Amino acid sequence: MERYRSDFDHVGDFVERWNAGLRKARAWTIGIGVLLVIAGLATAMAPYSIFALIQSLAAAALIVGGVAEVFSYARTPELFRSPTMLVLGVLNALLGVLLLVLPAYLTVGTVVFLLAFMFIISGAERVTFARRMRYFDLPDTGLTTVTGVLNIVFGVVFLLMPAMTGVVFAYVIAIYLVVCGASLLAEAISMRPIER
């Protein structure tokens, strides 16, 4: 862990790392976002006969997304790192493993609440990250704030209607995947080199 030094240009270091890895970050973000959206749409449209296959694909998408978030946390400079990103990565991977290993009738109630809290935590993390970026005068933070607020709203809806979301479990998973994927795509679209 690098200590904070007032004579070191932390913002300049972040800008340099950001600009150097922008193409790779954009490609990975778009790839994972598309994968999550496709898995969500497939989950919503799947007939019951192939539910197990769709559930496995959705679980795989969550595991890949969770692992990617953990790597993203590790690659983010210390000053801009949020422990929430690490927690969300682990929770997404855990949710994927739950969907993969346990039958749906055992996981429905638990997963609905887990999804609600993950939406709220993810939304709060996005809003605070956008605020931190604005503090350092980095551009294009509005879209990140909007996706954060939408995540919080979905989380609250899931918490207020757990029985209803449990009944339509496949659609709950589908909404979660599509919103996560759309959030990643929105962030990928807003990624730009930072000029200083």
C-alpha positions in Angstrom: 0.0 0.0 0.0 1.4 3.3 -1.0 1.2 6.1 1.6 -0.2 9.5 0.7 2.4 12.0 -0.1 1.5 15.6 -0.6 4.4 16.2 -3.1 3.3 13.3 -5.3 0.9 14.1 -8.2 -1.8 11.5 -7.4 -4.3 13.0 -10.0 -1.5 13.0 -12.6 -0.7 9.4 -11.8 -4.3 8.4 -12.1 -4.7 10.3 -15.4 -1.5 8.6 -16.8 -2.7 5.1 -15.8 -6.2 5.9 -17.1 -5.0 7.1 -20.5 -2.6 4.2 -20.9 -5.2 1.5 -20.2 -8.3 3.2 -21.7 -8.6 1.0 -24.8 -8.2 -2.2 -22.9 -10.6 -1.0 -20.1 -13.2 0.1 -22.7 -13.0 -3.2 -24.5 -13.4 -5.3 -21.4 -16.2 -3.1 -20.1 -18.1 -3.4 -23.3 -17.5 -7.1 -23.5 -18.7 -7.8 -20.0 -21.6 -5.4 -20.4 -22.8 -7.0 -23.6 -22.4 -10.5 -22.0 -24.5 -9.4 -19.0 -27.2 -7.8 -21.1 -27.4 -10.9 -23.4 -27.6 -13.2 -20.3 -30.3 -11.0 -18.8 -32.4 -10.9 -22.0 -32.0 -14.6 -22.5 -33.1 -15.2 -18.9 -36.2 -13.1 -19.4 -37.1 -14.8 -22.7 -36.2 -18.4 -21.7 -39.0 -21.0 -21.6 -39.1 -23.2 -18.6 -37.6 -26.2 -20.5 -34.2 -24.4 -20.8 -34.3 -22.5 -17.5 -31.3 -24.5 -16.2 -29.1 -23.6 -19.2 -30.1 -19.9 -18.9 -29.5 -20.0 -15.1 -26.0 -21.5 -15.8 -25.2 -18.7 -18.3 -26.5 -16.0 -16.0 -24.4 -17.5 -13.1 -21.3 -17.6 -15.4 -21.9 -13.9 -16.4 -22.1 -12.9 -12.7 -19.0 -14.8 -11.8 -17.0 -13.3 -14.7 -18.4 -9.8 -13.8 -17.4 -10.3 -10.2 -13.9 -11.4 -11.0 -13.5 -8.5 -13.3 -14.6 -6.1 -10.6 -12.0 -7.6 -8.2 -9.3 -7.1 -10.9 -10.5 -3.6 -11.6 -10.2 -2.8 -7.8 -6.7 -4.2 -7.8 -5.7 -2.0 -10.8 -7.2 1.2 -9.6 -4.7 3.6 -8.0 -4.9 3.7 -4.2 -6.4 7.2 -3.9 -9.3 6.3 -6.2 -9.9 2.8 -4.9 -13.2 2.0 -3.2 -13.4 -1.1 -1.0 -17.1 -1.3 -2.1 -15.9 -2.3 -5.5 -14.1 -5.3 -4.0 -17.1 -6.3 -1.9 -19.4 -6.0 -5.0 -17.0 -8.2 -7.0 -17.0 -10.9 -4.3 -20.8 -10.7 -3.9 -21.4 -10.9 -7.6 -19.2 -14.0 -7.9 -20.9 -15.5 -4.8 -24.3 -14.9 -6.3 -23.2 -16.6 -9.5 -21.9 -19.6 -7.6 -25.3 -19.7 -5.7 -27.2 -19.7 -8.9 -24.9 -22.4 -10.4 -24.8 -24.8 -7.4 -28.1 -24.5 -5.6 -31.6 -25.3 -7.0 -33.8 -22.2 -7.6 -36.4 -23.1 -5.0 -33.7 -22.9 -2.3 -32.1 -19.6 -3.4 -35.1 -17.5 -4.4 -35.7 -15.7 -1.1 -32.1 -15.2 -0.2 -31.0 -14.1 -3.7 -33.8 -11.5 -3.9 -32.5 -9.8 -0.7 -28.9 -10.2 -1.8 -29.7 -8.6 -5.2 -31.5 -5.7 -3.4 -28.5 -5.0 -1.2 -26.1 -5.4 -4.1 -28.1 -2.9 -6.1 -28.0 -0.4 -3.3 -24.3 -0.9 -2.5 -23.4 -0.7 -6.2 -25.5 2.4 -6.7 -23.9 4.1 -3.6 -20.4 3.2 -4.8 -21.1 4.6 -8.3 -22.5 7.9 -6.9 -19.5 8.3 -4.5 -17.0 7.4 -7.2 -18.6 10.1 -9.5 -18.4 12.6 -6.6 -14.7 11.7 -6.0 -14.0 12.1 -9.8 -15.7 15.5 -9.8 -13.7 16.6 -6.7 -10.5 16.1 -8.8 -12.0 17.9 -11.8 -12.2 14.8 -13.9 -14.8 15.0 -16.7 -17.9 13.0 -17.6 -19.3 12.0 -14.1 -23.0 12.6 -14.8 -23.7 9.3 -16.4 -22.0 7.4 -13.5 -24.2 9.3 -11.1 -27.4 8.5 -13.0 -26.6 4.8 -13.2 -25.8 4.8 -9.4 -29.2 6.4 -8.6 -31.0 3.9 -10.9 -29.2 1.0 -9.1 -30.4 2.4 -5.7 -34.0 2.8 -6.9 -34.0 -0.9 -8.2 -32.6 -2.1 -4.8 -35.2 -0.3 -2.8 -38.0 -1.7 -5.1 -36.6 -5.2 -4.5 -36.5 -4.6 -0.7 -40.1 -3.3 -0.6 -41.5 -6.1 -2.7 -39.5 -9.3 -1.8 -42.5 -11.7 -2.2 -43.4 -10.3 -5.6 -39.8 -10.4 -6.8 -39.5 -14.0 -5.4 -42.4 -15.0 -7.6 -40.8 -13.7 -10.7 -37.3 -14.8 -9.8 -36.1 -15.4 -13.4 -37.2 -11.8 -14.3 -35.5 -10.4 -11.2 -32.3 -12.0 -12.3 -32.9 -10.8 -15.8 -33.4 -7.2 -14.7 -30.3 -7.3 -12.5 -28.2 -8.6 -15.4 -29.6 -6.1 -17.9 -29.2 -3.1 -15.5 -25.6 -4.2 -14.6 -24.7 -4.7 -18.2 -26.3 -1.4 -19.3 -24.5 0.4 -16.5 -21.2 -1.0 -17.7 -22.0 -0.1 -21.4 -22.9 3.4 -20.3 -19.6 3.8 -18.5 -17.7 2.4 -21.5 -19.4 4.9 -23.8 -18.5 7.8 -21.4 -14.8 6.7 -21.2 -12.6 9.3 -22.7 -8.9 10.1 -22.4 -8.4 12.7 -19.7 -6.7 15.9 -20.8 -4.7 17.9 -18.3 
